[in-house]
Amino acid sequence: MRTYIIAEAGVNHNGSLDIALKLVDKAKESGADAIKFQTFTAENLVKKDTPQADYQKANMNLEESQFEMLKKLELSKDDHFKLLSYCSQRKIDFLSSPFD
């Protein structure tokens, strides 16, 4: 039996489709069978005035709300379809964790 390897991209694309596509390439080059992103809409996760958690403030060193931070990390529905198509071309499975 062969191990199925999933590369966890999460939100490491920083909201950029170009970076997300490069992550697909790197996952494929590394031998992963799939790459997993996250699907969410900031409006469905937090209120617009929700402050960042203390660890986020310490690590990000930015004066922005949790909402503003998450909004920057979103990929659009269209971006997800483009990723799905690109993964198909590259012969790597596309996965996403929905969580909003």
N, C-alpha and C positions, 0 to 999 in steps of 0.2 A: 504494500500500500504506500502511495506517495503522499507526502505532506503538502497541503494546500497553503500557500503563503499569501497573506494579505498585507500589503503595504498601507500603513495608516497615514494618510495625508491630512485628515482632519481639516483644520482651517489654516494650515501652514502655507497656503497660497496668499494669505493676507487680503483676500477679496479680489485678487487678480486672476482672470482667466488665463492669461499668458503664463503666469507662474504655475497655475494648476496643470496646464498642459505639459510643462517641463517636468512637473512631479510625476505625471503619467510616464513620460519617457524614462525618467530615472528608475521608477518602479519596474518597468519592463526590462531595462538594462540590468537591473539587479537580480532578475529571475523571479520576481513576484508573479503570482497567478492572478492577483486582483489588486485594485487600489480602492481605498475607502475614503470618501469625503464626508462632510456633515451638511445636512440640509436643514435650514432654519430661516426664520424671518424674525429679526430683532423685535418688531412690534408685538410678536406673539410670545416673546420670552420675558421681557422686562418693561417696566414703565419708563417713559422717557427721562424721568429725573432720578432713576435709581443710581446711587453712587457705586463706584467700583468697590470691590472687596479690598481689604487692606493689602493682601498679597499682590493684587493687580496694581494697586497704586505704587507699591514698592518696586515691582518689576517693570512696570510701564513708564513710570515717572512722567505721566501726562495728566493734565487737568481736564478730564472728560468723563462723562457719565458712562455707566455700564452699557446703556443703550447705544451711545455714540461709538464705543469700542466694538460692540457686536455688529453694528450696522456696517462698519468698515470690513468685516470679515465675511459678509454674505456673498454668496454667488446667486445670480438670478436663475429663474427657471430655465431661461434660454441657455445660460451658461452650462447648466446641468445637462441639457440635451446635447450641447456641443461636446462636452466631456464624454458623454455616453457614446457618441458617434466616433470620437477620436480613439477612445479605448477599444472600440470594435475594430477600427482600422489597425490599431497596434496589437490586436489580439491579446488583450488583457481585460479581465472582467472588471466592470464598473460596479461599485457598491457605494451606498450612502446611508448614513444613520440619520433618520429624521428625528428631531427632538423638540419641536415647538408645538 
